[in-house]
Amino acid sequence: MEYQIYSDPMWGKRIKLTDEHKLIARWFNDELYENDDLMKRFVHALDEDVEQVLQGKEMRILLTHGEAIFESHGLYHDSDDLGDYAEDDLSLDESELAAACGVEDLKALLESWMAFR
């Protein structure tokens, strides 16, 4: 997994990933950045080899044996709810609703991010 870690003058330390892994970057940039409790639970969860789910404000991560699956809460909207907005010309970008990677890659990314942070 290729990534770039940089410092943004307005938003602080950020991670940029490829399009297929954008949701993972959002996990770091939006969910973990200023949430020390979630960060501690995330680090601890990566060290365990059991299936578990971590909930963020806008997404969740499912950790299984060797794989991490990131899912936006937008995946769980009822079609009836979205139908209420059909006339508003809004669209849901489905490419940013789910992403997956190996736990080892995720651990390497986390270590780099924490060192830069």
N, C-alpha and C positions, 0 to 999 in steps of 0.2 A: 504494500500500500504506500503510495507516494503522498507526501504531505509537505506543507510549508508552514512554519511557525514564524509569526512576525508580530511586531508591536505597532498597533494602530493608535495614533494620538488621541482619538476620541473614545475608542472602545477597549483599549488595553491590549493584552496579549491575546492573539487570535491564531486559529488553525485554519488552513485552507487545504481542502482535499479535492480529489477528482469528482466529477459530477455524480458518479455512481455511489460515492461515499459522502455526499454533502450532508446527509442527516447525521452522520458520525461527527462531522465538524460542528454541527449545531449542538450536539450533545455536549461537547467541550466548551464551545463559545457561549452558549445560552444557559445550559442546565448546570454545568459544573463550575463555571468561572467564579462565581461569588457564593457558592453554596458549599461550605466546608463540611456540613453533615453528609450531604449526598456524596461528596468527594471521598470521605472516609469510608462510607458504605461501598462505594464503587471499587476502591482500592482493595478493600477486604474481600469483596465478592470475586474479584479477578484472581485472588490467591486461592480460593476454594475451588474444588472440582465437583460442585453440585449444581443442579439446575436451580436457577433463581431469577426473579424479576425485580428490577429496580425501577421505580416510578419517578419521573421528573414532572415538571409543570406542563410541558407540551409533548413529551414523548416518554417511551419506556424502553428499557433494554432487557432482553431475555438472554441470559447466559446459560448455555448448555455445555456439554462436554466438548470443549475445544472451539466453540463457535459463539459469536456474539451477534444477536439480531436486534437491530434498532427499529422501532416502529413509532411513527407519529400518532398522536391521539386522533388525528384526522382520519385515520383508517376506520375508526369506529363510529363515524357519523351515520345515522340512519338515512337511507335514501329519501325518506319523507322529509327529514330536516333539510337536506340539500335542495329538495324540490321547492321549498319556500323562497329560494334565492334564484330560481331559474331565469327570471326576468331581469336580473341585475347585471347580466353579462359577466358574472364572476366564473372563474374556472379553478378547479383544484389541480395543482401540479402533482400528478401521481408519482413522478420520478423522485420526489423528495419525501415520500411517505414511508419508505422502508429501505434499509441497507443492512448488509451483513459483512462480517470479517472474522478472521481467526482471532482467538484470544491472545495468542503470542504476538501477532501484529499489533493488537490493541494495547498490550502491555508495553511494547516498545514505543508506541506513540505516546502513551501516558507518561513514561519515564522522560522522554524528550520534552514534552509539554511542561512537566513539573520542574525540570531543570531550567527551562527558559522563563517560566513564570516567576 
